[in-house]
Structures are given as structure tokens and as C-alpha cells.
Amino acid sequence: ILNVEQSPQSLHVQEGDSTNFTCSFPSSNFYALHWYRWETAKSPEALFVMTLNGDEKKKGRISATLNTKEGYSYLYIKGSQPEDSATYLCAPNFGNEKLTFGTGTRLTIIP
Amino acid sequence: KAGVTQTPRYLIKTRGQQVTLSCSPISGHRSVSWYQQTPGQGLQFLFEYFSETQRNKGNFPGRFSGRQFSNSRSEMNVSTLELGDSALYLCASRQGTSGIRGQYFGPGTRLTVT
């Protein structure tokens, strides 16, 4: 069983502040890492897919970095807004087609 | 393009019954995966179908089964329901099965077993 850990489990951030959280995964056989955002009452929505060590992706105020050698990825949100409130899921793939999801970081933005 | 659709959205069943959930993928997507989510757990992978063949399977008992039709629509069946099967069941589609391919999720079916 592959161990994918996300920390923290939950987070409350003041509107306007920046924040970040972590996804840790086994580094061996790594192939790709996916980040998803899951808002309440909606479907999970893909944010990024990253494959290369040192990869950095950005979408608006959200960015992510990847370290495949040590097995972690950071997701950053700059200037948090209420619409950023969601659960953020990471899902590494190890070349076997399956995506293994972490339990997520639940982010709440306080107005 | 229309998104992934799932029916029904909500379902209440009694322990011991069986249930069938349906998923229609995005047009052109030939892969459909099923996930279970229970409180405190991440998305637990059930299985993935591609071109009517099961490609991958998670660690669930044989009571959970699925199939895919020639139009890529997929069904998931759970027989002899248990209280612990109460969960949100999500399906997701993608064009291929490569690990680099992201998945597009449906709205889910909320199953309650009483």
C-alpha cells in the first residue's frame, strides 16, 4: 500500500494571507503528480500535473513545486480569497496507471 | 463538451440489498475510474475500465464489481450492502490510462445504507 500523506489535514487562513501545504509520497517509481481542488458540493477539479524534478506550475494565485528525489510537492496560495476554500488533494502516479490520492488538506479562508 | 454525469445522485438502500450506479464519461474519453469516499478517508480507488476491460483494481471485496459498455458508459454494482458501504461514490473519466492523464470527475452518488 502506497503511503501518500498530506499536511496539515486542515488549515484556517485569514483572507489576504498566503499559505502553503505539503504532499509527501514514496520517491521510488515516481511518474507524475496531480493536484486537485475539491469545493464543497462540487466535483474535484484538476489544478496541475507535474512530472519533472524541480517542476513548478502556476495558475493565477496558486502554484506548485515538485521534488521527486525526496518525494514531496508544495502547493502555495498567494493572497487567499474566500473562493479558495476547498479541500486540496494530491495524487501521485507510479507508472501503473492508477492515481493514489492523499486524504487532502481542508482549507478554510476566514473573511 | 458535457461533463461526467452520474446517476442517481442520491440513493438510500437497506442492508443486504444490492445497488447499481451509473456513470457517463466525457465524450471521447474511454477510461472510467470509480472511487469511494467515506468521512476521514481519501478517495479510495475501486477500479478502472478502459475499452470495456478492467485495467486496474483496488483493494475492495468481491461485492464491488463494475463493467463498461461499448459507448464507454460504466456501471458499478455493490451486492449484499453493508452499513459501511455508505459513502460518496465518484466516477472519473480520462482519454487514456497513462499516469500523466488527469481525470475529470462527476458529481458523485451519495449512497446511504440503513
Interface residues (C-beta under 8 A of the other chain):
Chain A: I1 V4 Y31 A32 H34 K42 S43 P44 E45 A46 V49 T51 L89 A91 N93 F94 G95 N96 E97 K98 L99 T100 F101 G102 T103 G104
Chain B: G3 V4 S33 Y35 G40 Q41 G42 L43 F45 E48 R55 N56 G58 N59 L90 A92 T97 S98 G99 I100 G102 Q103 Y104 F105 G106 P107 G108
